[in-house]
């Protein structure tokens, strides 16, 4: 879906890769794909939840190259131990629930911002070759604390390339929208509510970008292959109207308009008009390039096209929309995963 030049060149083969927050939805799918489709030397799961690590061990069985490492990105000393002899770090650890972030701002800053700083410093000092941080559409023109902390994190990872000195560590970022069926996604919520005959709609104008977990993982793998340093990779994704999604899930359900929640956007933005001025377009993705003097325009993004003035990549102005058949396919996929 997102590949530019055919299949990627096996970015994980014979590499030691560590996923922070590895017991989350993304981490588990990334681990599944890494072990299924590649030949990594090691896949290391770093997370702070021993129960989820135990459950993940039971799920994946006895892979000799799968490791579990208890730790928190807030603990820099633990990261130094975890990152030893690691080639690639995929940084997925974050506190991301918007209402919880508004109520517990200091805790979210400690994980999402200070944790990002810790990952950067440990990666440089431990000689990690590539670090790819996962971001969110909410980091573009943020209106809530979660989005603001992720924007700050993005800036830290891009600027981290200025601090590497003689070390051979490269940092880049991946930004994408809603993941179908992930924790907090609207599809599982609608599936639960449809038996009541009524689906709550925040605003009938609301739109969202959509991708599956598998697509998100594959885009991360593609970005690992193409990254130089300092890029923010943004996939081209389809949009969906929340009302169309509700009709696909519960065609006979009544819609109850409940209003937008605090910190929630009417439409999602992944590339702002300001970012678009330094964004390159490819067939299936965009690259927001850094503004630092170390950026080399002759690198492997040289074939990208500049975007027109005034361009904004938002879910309401998108040219690619899911039809009813495609929406039903998404719903069935989530139902299958939840069975």
Secondary structure, DSSP 4 states (H G I P E B T S, - for coil): ---SSSS---TTTT-EEEEETTTSHHHHHHHHHHHHH---SEEEEEES-HHHHHHHHHHH---TTEEEEE--TT-HHHHHHHTTT-SEEEE------HHHHHH-HHHHHIIIIIHHHHHHHHHHHHT-SEEEEE--GGGTT--SHHHHHHHHHHHHHHHGGGS-TTS--EEEEEE--EETTSTT-HHHHHHHHGGGTEEEES-TT-EEEEE-HHHHHHHHHHHHHH--SS-EEEE--EEEEHHHHHHHH-TTPEEEE--PPTT--SS-EEE-HHHHTTEEE-SSEEEEPP-STT--TTSTTTTPEEPPTT--EETTS-S-B--HHHHHHHHHHHHHHH-
